[in-house]
Amino acid sequence: MKALKANRLIDGEAVWLTEAGGWSDRVSAARTEGDAEGHATLEQIGVQATADSIVVNAELIDVEIRDGTPVPTKLKERIRALGPTVRLDLGKQSEPKSRLQEVA
């Protein structure tokens, strides 16, 4: 399975394309695709969103579905989903534990 990850241009926040076609800072809201045609569609959406100056660095990432929720398979992407690792009182990792369980 793949999801489309990018950085929002206005603030640099890591975001994921949603089923509704918007961008969410929660990987749990990410639209996922499991075949080559779906992957190509996601890539096209990323190219257009970049051209429209909505996001930068749009790329497909590997995810797996756990309890109906997309979870990044690579550590780098799980860290990106949570925010900086240097201080636990800042960023997404400072939110309630339920948020952390999204990518655990």
Secondary structure, 3 states (H helix, E strand, C coil): CEEEEEEECCCCCEEEEECCCCEECCHHHECEECCHHHHHHHHHHHHHHHHCCCEEEEEEEEEEEECCEEEECCHHHHHHHHCCCCCCCCCHHHCCHHHHHCCC
